[in-house]
Amino acid sequence: MEKHQAQAFAQEWVAAWNARDLGRILSHYEDDFEMSSPAIVKLMGEPSGTLKGKEKIGEYWAGALEKYPHLRFELRHVLRGAGSVTLIYDGVLGLSAEVFHFGPAGKVAQAFAHYDL
């Protein structure tokens, strides 16, 4: 992924979350993508911390948007990897990083959230 592509993804991803637009947020992901986060354990009661598919993850994120009505992300930095991007940002859980692995269609196939808990 080129630097300008990673930066464009980051800006759009943050803007979608800050707009609280679930459809726009989910548009960045493949239909069967996987999301792993320590917050999934807490909010969804899923011991593995992993959910799969837009429907299930959409429910999780809808709950997060409801629980945190003032949710806002401030992008700090964008890092590029081989077929992946890491965003470092300030969010409702403090300093956060999310790693996004992209599939062949250019959408996120796997995402991993990390928090300074």
N, C-alpha and C positions, 0 to 999 in steps of 0.2 A: 504494500500500500504506500502510495506517495504521501509526502508530508501534507500537501494541500488537501488530499482526500481524508486523511486522518483528522485534520483540523476541521474540515467541513462536517464530518460525522460528529465530532465532539460538540461543535457549536449547535448543530441541529438537535442532538440528543438532549443537551442541557435546556435548550429552548422549549422542547416538547414537554419535559418535566416541569419547567417553570410555568408553562401555560396550563399545566394540570390536564393535559389532553391525552387520555389513555389510548385512544385510537392512533394518534400521532406517535406516541411512545412505542406502541406495539408494531408500528409500521417498519421499524428498524430491524425486526427479528424474523427469522424463518418460522413457519407454522409450528414446527416441532422442536424449537430450541429449548435448551436447558439453562436454568438459572440456579446458581448456588450462592447462598448467603447465610451468615449466622442469624440474620433477622428472620429468615424463613422458619427456623426452629422456633423462635419466640412468637412470631405472629401467626404462623400456620400450624404449629405443633408437629411439624415434619422433622423427625429426629435426624434424618440424613442431611438436612439443610438444602436439599435440591428438589426443584419442581421441573416438570417438563410440559411443554405445549403452551400456546398462546392463551387458551381458555383458562387453564389452571393458574398460570402466572398472571394473567389479566385480573383474576379474582384477588390474588395476593396484592398486586399493585393497587387495585381499587380500594382495598382495605387500608393500605398504607396512605393513599391520598386522603381517605376519610379520617384516619387517625391523626395525621399531621396536616391540618388545614393551612398552615403557613409554610409548607414544604417549599424550599428553594435551594437550588444548587448554584454554587459559584465555582466555575472552572479555574483550576490553578495551573494544570499542566497536562500535556498530551504526549504520550510515549508510543512509539511504533515498534512492533515486533514483526516476526514472520507470520503474516496472515492474521495479525492481531493488533489491537490498540488498547492501551491502558489510559484511563482518565483519572486524574487526581483532582479531587474537588472537596469543597466544604459543603456539607449537607446537614440534615436534621440530626444525624448521628455523629456529627463532628467531622474530623478529617477522614476522607473516604477515598478508596481506589476501586475502580471496576476494570476488569480485564475482559475484553470482548474478542472472541475468536470468530472469524468470518467464514461462511461457507462459500461454495462456488458461485452462488447467485449474488454475492456481495452483501448479504444480510447476515446478521449475527446468528451463529449456530449455538454458541455457548457463551455464557457470561458468568463471571465470578466476582462477587462483591466482597470488599475487605473494609473493615472499620477499625478505628482507634478506640476500642472498647476497654 
